[in-house]
Amino acid sequence: MLALKYLRPGEESSSIPLKPLVFVVVLYLSFSLMCVCNKDGTEEYAEVPSPPASMFRNLSLRSLLIEPRVPEYPVHGESGARSQLVGLVVDVIMRAWGTVIVILTMLMVATVDTKIYGRCNLAMKLEKAGLNGFLGYSIGDWLCVAHYESGFDTSFVDHNPDGSSEYGIFQLNSAWWCDNGITPTLNLCHMECRDLLNRHILDDIMCVKQVVSSRNGMNAWDSWTRHCYGHDLSEWLKGCNMHAKPDAKIMTS
């Protein structure tokens, strides 16, 4: 598994609280584009025969993305042709903006349930799920692996040269542990890879228990071998208010 360093031990990270706010702002802008307000403050479609106003009449998601049309204006010589050209340009711009809004909205909805955990917050989650001491590995081992694999980011996905991908906070491989619908897989954890990308990590923990129960143990993660094995892991729990205590013992077997 690819080892990536995001944060130093002791640094805290948290979920991004601005995503819902940005999502609301984008929705507000999209609805604002679809109407104009009269003097009384009520929303209605304008009847001013100008290219921008004509664009707002009958504006919908379908017209923005599927049924583009050029606004119709009476053509009176050169000025009429110029108005029609302006209308065409405005039409193209509005359709492009509508497409951008839809794409941004879809992306924000897809990421709103992800989370970058803080070190101590994740430690408490792992302890509560029974990982402290599981098969001889401490919470420090798991924090070290999660840090170097994903930076505590549940939404992280990495792609390997062999065509497989690794998912979630512990970077579980699609060829072995989950099914992404693309990679041939044994799917030993009997789950879809996309379920590893949200903030709810109990399914991730159940799967890593199965991984570490294999003959390789935590050697299944290259990052553990390079950065965690044989090191003092007590620093990973310093400052965390939890039952598991910092353990300075270095694991050598």
Contacts in CASP RR format, 6 or more apart in sequence:
PFRMAT RR
TARGET T0000
AUTHOR 0000-0000-0000
METHOD contacts of the structure
MODEL  1
MLALKYLRPGEESSSIPLKPLVFVVVLYLSFSLMCVCNKDGTEEYAEVPS
PPASMFRNLSLRSLLIEPRVPEYPVHGESGARSQLVGLVVDVIMRAWGTV
IVILTMLMVATVDTKIYGRCNLAMKLEKAGLNGFLGYSIGDWLCVAHYES
GFDTSFVDHNPDGSSEYGIFQLNSAWWCDNGITPTLNLCHMECRDLLNRH
ILDDIMCVKQVVSSRNGMNAWDSWTRHCYGHDLSEWLKGCNMHAKPDAKI
MTS
1 149 0 8 1.000
1 158 0 8 1.000
1 166 0 8 1.000
1 171 0 8 1.000
1 173 0 8 1.000
1 220 0 8 1.000
1 221 0 8 1.000
1 222 0 8 1.000
1 223 0 8 1.000
2 149 0 8 1.000
2 158 0 8 1.000
2 160 0 8 1.000
2 166 0 8 1.000
2 171 0 8 1.000
2 222 0 8 1.000
2 223 0 8 1.000
3 148 0 8 1.000
3 149 0 8 1.000
3 222 0 8 1.000
3 223 0 8 1.000
3 226 0 8 1.000
3 227 0 8 1.000
4 148 0 8 1.000
4 149 0 8 1.000
4 150 0 8 1.000
4 151 0 8 1.000
4 158 0 8 1.000
5 147 0 8 1.000
5 148 0 8 1.000
5 151 0 8 1.000
6 13 0 8 1.000
6 147 0 8 1.000
6 150 0 8 1.000
6 151 0 8 1.000
6 152 0 8 1.000
6 153 0 8 1.000
7 13 0 8 1.000
7 119 0 8 1.000
7 147 0 8 1.000
7 151 0 8 1.000
7 152 0 8 1.000
9 119 0 8 1.000
9 143 0 8 1.000
9 144 0 8 1.000
9 147 0 8 1.000
9 235 0 8 1.000
9 236 0 8 1.000
10 119 0 8 1.000
10 235 0 8 1.000
10 236 0 8 1.000
10 238 0 8 1.000
11 119 0 8 1.000
12 118 0 8 1.000
12 119 0 8 1.000
12 120 0 8 1.000
13 116 0 8 1.000
13 117 0 8 1.000
13 118 0 8 1.000
13 119 0 8 1.000
13 151 0 8 1.000
13 152 0 8 1.000
14 116 0 8 1.000
14 117 0 8 1.000
14 118 0 8 1.000
14 121 0 8 1.000
15 114 0 8 1.000
15 115 0 8 1.000
15 116 0 8 1.000
15 117 0 8 1.000
15 199 0 8 1.000
16 116 0 8 1.000
19 108 0 8 1.000
19 111 0 8 1.000
19 112 0 8 1.000
20 112 0 8 1.000
22 108 0 8 1.000
23 105 0 8 1.000
23 108 0 8 1.000
23 109 0 8 1.000
23 112 0 8 1.000
26 101 0 8 1.000
26 104 0 8 1.000
26 105 0 8 1.000
26 108 0 8 1.000
27 105 0 8 1.000
29 101 0 8 1.000
30 98 0 8 1.000
30 101 0 8 1.000
30 105 0 8 1.000
33 56 0 8 1.000
33 59 0 8 1.000
33 94 0 8 1.000
33 97 0 8 1.000
33 98 0 8 1.000
33 101 0 8 1.000
34 56 0 8 1.000
34 59 0 8 1.000
34 60 0 8 1.000
35 43 0 8 1.000
35 44 0 8 1.000
35 45 0 8 1.000
35 56 0 8 1.000
36 43 0 8 1.000
36 44 0 8 1.000
36 45 0 8 1.000
36 46 0 8 1.000
36 53 0 8 1.000
36 56 0 8 1.000
37 43 0 8 1.000
37 44 0 8 1.000
38 44 0 8 1.000
38 46 0 8 1.000
45 56 0 8 1.000
45 57 0 8 1.000
45 58 0 8 1.000
46 53 0 8 1.000
46 56 0 8 1.000
46 57 0 8 1.000
47 53 0 8 1.000
49 73 0 8 1.000
51 71 0 8 1.000
51 73 0 8 1.000
51 83 0 8 1.000
51 86 0 8 1.000
51 87 0 8 1.000
51 90 0 8 1.000
52 90 0 8 1.000
54 71 0 8 1.000
54 72 0 8 1.000
54 73 0 8 1.000
54 87 0 8 1.000
55 71 0 8 1.000
55 87 0 8 1.000
55 90 0 8 1.000
55 91 0 8 1.000
55 94 0 8 1.000
59 94 0 8 1.000
61 98 0 8 1.000
61 102 0 8 1.000
63 69 0 8 1.000
64 94 0 8 1.000
64 95 0 8 1.000
64 98 0 8 1.000
64 99 0 8 1.000
64 102 0 8 1.000
65 95 0 8 1.000
65 98 0 8 1.000
65 99 0 8 1.000
65 102 0 8 1.000
68 91 0 8 1.000
68 92 0 8 1.000
68 95 0 8 1.000
69 91 0 8 1.000
70 84 0 8 1.000
70 87 0 8 1.000
70 88 0 8 1.000
70 91 0 8 1.000
71 84 0 8 1.000
71 87 0 8 1.000
71 88 0 8 1.000
71 90 0 8 1.000
71 91 0 8 1.000
73 80 0 8 1.000
73 83 0 8 1.000
73 84 0 8 1.000
73 87 0 8 1.000
74 80 0 8 1.000
75 81 0 8 1.000
75 84 0 8 1.000
111 155 0 8 1.000
113 198 0 8 1.000
113 199 0 8 1.000
114 153 0 8 1.000
114 154 0 8 1.000
114 155 0 8 1.000
114 197 0 8 1.000
114 198 0 8 1.000
114 199 0 8 1.000
115 153 0 8 1.000
115 154 0 8 1.000
115 155 0 8 1.000
115 198 0 8 1.000
115 199 0 8 1.000
116 151 0 8 1.000
116 152 0 8 1.000
116 153 0 8 1.000
116 154 0 8 1.000
117 125 0 8 1.000
117 146 0 8 1.000
117 152 0 8 1.000
117 153 0 8 1.000
117 154 0 8 1.000
117 169 0 8 1.000
118 152 0 8 1.000
119 143 0 8 1.000
119 147 0 8 1.000
119 152 0 8 1.000
119 236 0 8 1.000
119 240 0 8 1.000
120 237 0 8 1.000
120 239 0 8 1.000
120 240 0 8 1.000
120 241 0 8 1.000
120 242 0 8 1.000
122 143 0 8 1.000
122 146 0 8 1.000
122 152 0 8 1.000
122 169 0 8 1.000
123 139 0 8 1.000
123 140 0 8 1.000
123 143 0 8 1.000
123 236 0 8 1.000
123 237 0 8 1.000
123 240 0 8 1.000
123 242 0 8 1.000
123 244 0 8 1.000
124 240 0 8 1.000
124 242 0 8 1.000
125 201 0 8 1.000
125 205 0 8 1.000
126 132 0 8 1.000
126 139 0 8 1.000
126 142 0 8 1.000
126 143 0 8 1.000
126 205 0 8 1.000
127 139 0 8 1.000
127 242 0 8 1.000
127 243 0 8 1.000
127 244 0 8 1.000
129 202 0 8 1.000
129 205 0 8 1.000
130 205 0 8 1.000
131 137 0 8 1.000
131 139 0 8 1.000
131 142 0 8 1.000
131 205 0 8 1.000
131 208 0 8 1.000
131 209 0 8 1.000
132 138 0 8 1.000
132 139 0 8 1.000
132 243 0 8 1.000
132 244 0 8 1.000
133 139 0 8 1.000
134 209 0 8 1.000
134 212 0 8 1.000
135 212 0 8 1.000
135 213 0 8 1.000
135 217 0 8 1.000
136 251 0 8 1.000
137 212 0 8 1.000
137 218 0 8 1.000
137 251 0 8 1.000
138 233 0 8 1.000
138 244 0 8 1.000
138 247 0 8 1.000
138 251 0 8 1.000
139 236 0 8 1.000
139 237 0 8 1.000
139 244 0 8 1.000
140 228 0 8 1.000
140 233 0 8 1.000
140 234 0 8 1.000
140 236 0 8 1.000
140 237 0 8 1.000
140 247 0 8 1.000
141 218 0 8 1.000
141 224 0 8 1.000
141 228 0 8 1.000
141 233 0 8 1.000
141 251 0 8 1.000
142 208 0 8 1.000
143 233 0 8 1.000
143 236 0 8 1.000
143 237 0 8 1.000
144 223 0 8 1.000
144 224 0 8 1.000
144 227 0 8 1.000
144 228 0 8 1.000
144 231 0 8 1.000
144 233 0 8 1.000
144 236 0 8 1.000
145 170 0 8 1.000
145 218 0 8 1.000
145 221 0 8 1.000
145 223 0 8 1.000
145 224 0 8 1.000
145 228 0 8 1.000
146 152 0 8 1.000
146 169 0 8 1.000
146 170 0 8 1.000
147 236 0 8 1.000
148 223 0 8 1.000
148 224 0 8 1.000
148 226 0 8 1.000
148 227 0 8 1.000
148 228 0 8 1.000
149 156 0 8 1.000
149 166 0 8 1.000
149 169 0 8 1.000
149 170 0 8 1.000
149 171 0 8 1.000
149 221 0 8 1.000
149 223 0 8 1.000
150 156 0 8 1.000
150 168 0 8 1.000
150 169 0 8 1.000
150 170 0 8 1.000
150 171 0 8 1.000
151 169 0 8 1.000
152 169 0 8 1.000
153 168 0 8 1.000
153 169 0 8 1.000
154 168 0 8 1.000
154 169 0 8 1.000
154 196 0 8 1.000
154 197 0 8 1.000
154 198 0 8 1.000
154 199 0 8 1.000
154 201 0 8 1.000
154 204 0 8 1.000
155 168 0 8 1.000
155 197 0 8 1.000
155 198 0 8 1.000
156 167 0 8 1.000
156 168 0 8 1.000
156 169 0 8 1.000
156 171 0 8 1.000
157 165 0 8 1.000
157 166 0 8 1.000
157 167 0 8 1.000
157 168 0 8 1.000
157 197 0 8 1.000
158 165 0 8 1.000
158 166 0 8 1.000
158 171 0 8 1.000
159 165 0 8 1.000
159 166 0 8 1.000
160 166 0 8 1.000
160 173 0 8 1.000
162 175 0 8 1.000
163 183 0 8 1.000
164 173 0 8 1.000
164 174 0 8 1.000
164 175 0 8 1.000
164 183 0 8 1.000
165 173 0 8 1.000
165 174 0 8 1.000
165 180 0 8 1.000
165 182 0 8 1.000
165 183 0 8 1.000
165 193 0 8 1.000
166 172 0 8 1.000
166 173 0 8 1.000
166 174 0 8 1.000
167 174 0 8 1.000
167 178 0 8 1.000
167 180 0 8 1.000
167 193 0 8 1.000
167 194 0 8 1.000
167 196 0 8 1.000
167 197 0 8 1.000
168 196 0 8 1.000
168 197 0 8 1.000
168 204 0 8 1.000
169 196 0 8 1.000
169 201 0 8 1.000
169 204 0 8 1.000
170 196 0 8 1.000
170 204 0 8 1.000
170 207 0 8 1.000
170 208 0 8 1.000
170 211 0 8 1.000
170 221 0 8 1.000
171 221 0 8 1.000
172 178 0 8 1.000
172 189 0 8 1.000
172 193 0 8 1.000
172 196 0 8 1.000
172 204 0 8 1.000
172 207 0 8 1.000
172 208 0 8 1.000
172 211 0 8 1.000
174 180 0 8 1.000
174 182 0 8 1.000
174 183 0 8 1.000
174 185 0 8 1.000
174 193 0 8 1.000
175 183 0 8 1.000
175 184 0 8 1.000
175 185 0 8 1.000
175 186 0 8 1.000
176 185 0 8 1.000
176 186 0 8 1.000
176 188 0 8 1.000
177 185 0 8 1.000
177 186 0 8 1.000
177 187 0 8 1.000
177 188 0 8 1.000
177 189 0 8 1.000
177 191 0 8 1.000
177 207 0 8 1.000
177 210 0 8 1.000
177 211 0 8 1.000
178 185 0 8 1.000
178 187 0 8 1.000
178 189 0 8 1.000
178 191 0 8 1.000
178 192 0 8 1.000
178 193 0 8 1.000
178 195 0 8 1.000
178 196 0 8 1.000
178 207 0 8 1.000
179 185 0 8 1.000
179 187 0 8 1.000
179 191 0 8 1.000
179 192 0 8 1.000
179 193 0 8 1.000
180 192 0 8 1.000
180 193 0 8 1.000
180 194 0 8 1.000
181 192 0 8 1.000
181 193 0 8 1.000
188 210 0 8 1.000
189 203 0 8 1.000
189 206 0 8 1.000
189 207 0 8 1.000
189 210 0 8 1.000
191 203 0 8 1.000
191 207 0 8 1.000
195 203 0 8 1.000
196 203 0 8 1.000
196 204 0 8 1.000
196 207 0 8 1.000
211 217 0 8 1.000
211 220 0 8 1.000
212 218 0 8 1.000
212 220 0 8 1.000
214 220 0 8 1.000
218 224 0 8 1.000
218 228 0 8 1.000
218 229 0 8 1.000
219 225 0 8 1.000
219 229 0 8 1.000
229 251 0 8 1.000
230 250 0 8 1.000
230 251 0 8 1.000
230 252 0 8 1.000
231 250 0 8 1.000
232 248 0 8 1.000
232 250 0 8 1.000
233 247 0 8 1.000
233 248 0 8 1.000
233 250 0 8 1.000
234 246 0 8 1.000
234 247 0 8 1.000
234 248 0 8 1.000
235 246 0 8 1.000
236 246 0 8 1.000
237 244 0 8 1.000
237 245 0 8 1.000
237 246 0 8 1.000
237 247 0 8 1.000
238 246 0 8 1.000
END
